[in-house]
Amino acid sequence: MSIIRRSIRSAFLAAIVSISYNASADPNDVAMQFFQNLQEDNYSAAAGLFDPAELGSFRDLMRFIYENTEDSNDELLAAFFGEGATGESVAGLSDADFFASFLALVMNETKKKMPMGFSGVEALGFVSEDPDKAHVVTRFNLDLNDSAISMVDVVSVRRVDGDWKILMQADMKALANQLKAMYGTSN
């Protein structure tokens, strides 16, 4: 009987370890889900993969868009959040919805200027910086006009409450800072 108990206990412990480790699979899966969401123009789902603290910091950086009360900001609000958007309506968005709108604008504007499509994405692997932070190396192929381009990128992730969440990339923060320099005020 002790063998049966030990087997049951071992199976139970293995199941607990497996469940806690696989809460959101592994870093590769999160990166691949992000790219799949971009391919499907599902920016809300893509934003939901980000670390909530990163989304909050990004929103703070972009606060000038909806806190600036000048008439010239109406155009900016409409571009990012649709016709009829007001500072009040944008202030009421969740951090994830705010970022999803920003991401949709960036992706759609990029597609208008450079018609492209993903023809393949793969996670080449990840490097753990520590148990709760990793960097996923990805390769994606773009069809740009009549050319095929292969690019390698790194998606950094952090474990938050047991799930892997994407960290904001430096180029996205740089774009937000550039917009703030162009349109922001001294608030």
Sequence and secondary structure as in RCSB ss.txt:
>XXXX:A:sequence
MSIIRRSIRSAFLAAIVSISYNASADPNDVAMQFFQNLQEDNYSAAAGLFDPAELGSFRDLMRFIYENTEDSNDE
LLAAFFGEGATGESVAGLSDADFFASFLALVMNETKKKMPMGFSGVEALGFVSEDPDKAHVVTRFNLDLNDSAIS
MVDVVSVRRVDGDWKILMQADMKALANQLKAMYGTSN
>XXXX:A:secstr
 HHHHHHHHHHHHHHHHHHHHTTT  HHHHHHHHHHHHHTT HHHHHTTB HHHHHHHHHHTTHHHH  STTHHH
HHHHHH TT  HHHHHTS HHHHHHHHHHHHHHHHHHHS EEEEEEEEEEEEEEETTEEEEEEEEEEEETTEEEE
EEEEEEEEEETTEEEE   HHHHHHHHHHHHHH    
